[in-house]
Amino acid sequence: MKKTPISLFLDSGAFSAKSKGVTIDIDAYIAFIKGNLQHLDVYSNLDVIGDPVGTWKNQEYMEAQGLKPLPVYHAGEGRKYLDRCLKYGYFAIGGVADSSNDERAATFDWAFSIVCPKENNHLPVCKVHGFAITALGMMLRYPWYSVDSTSWVMTSRMGSVYVPRFKGGKWIYDENSWKIIVSTRSPAKGDKDKHFDTLSPEVQNVILDYFHEKGYQVGKSEFRMESKSYKLKSNERWHEGESGGKREVELILEEGLSNSYKKRDEMNIIYFLDLEKSIPAWPWPFKKSKTGFGLL
């Protein structure tokens, strides 16, 4: 079977490292990139969040090692560092993961007013990647060339999938999607109108149409209690914690979105791929709204 080629964007992991209080060895990062160059389309600089001087030292060091990392600008670093990034033709904006929507919008409005100058009919003069940007309003407001975040996988692992709104016989991608809880393990399984199982039949049918159109099933499981010494079969897994010396076993009758995080991962990837198709082809002009940020 012929494999379909994919484009890979490598993030240095600087934000995760900072959050966990660990340090990334830049030489190890460089060695990893060089060992996987044939698989990488883009790889970012090892940025130092909160230290623009350190970020640019790493940029220059990686370039001296023969690499071409994507430069990174962080919110609040100022015009000097943004101008440096503009010269590369493609750069990333980061440092906004912990910011509010209003704070992000203020940063991006300022940056894109420079990236998209009036003398260029408000069209971007270079490509911009947005770290931690998949909120619909943020994606549609600015002419990003690319974006990323972990929301799609975190949503899946928390038991939910994205489903676009349905209007006039069409799936709508320019409005905030439904986020439907489907997991058999969700604590919201019994909460009315929060889980797929508790939605009205009319709403369920619309959502099922979407699932089936994409080639997915909700899935079916049965549950029973077994002793702790019970040996699981290939289509079984432990469900809940221990109670009275026994544990609940989930028997998977039909694999689907309700009992497979991998299926939910796939479904959420499909949603964002379809969303991407609905967005105007890059580049498009950016003009600040006079009535506020207009964020969804």
Protein Blocks (a to p, Z undefined) as FASTA:
>chain_A
ZZddddddddehlmmmmmnopacdfklmmmmmmmmmmmpmbdcddddehiaklmmmmmmm
mmmnopacdddddehiajklmmmmmmnopacdehklmpcfklmmmmmmmmmmmmmgfklo
opafbdcddehiabfklmmmpccfbdcdfklmmmmmnopacddddeehiacfkbccdddd
fbfkbmklmpghkamklmcfklmmmmmmmmmmnopafbjcddddddfklccdfkbccfbd
ceehiacddddfbgcfklomklmmmmmmmmmmmmmmmpccddddddddfebjhpZZ
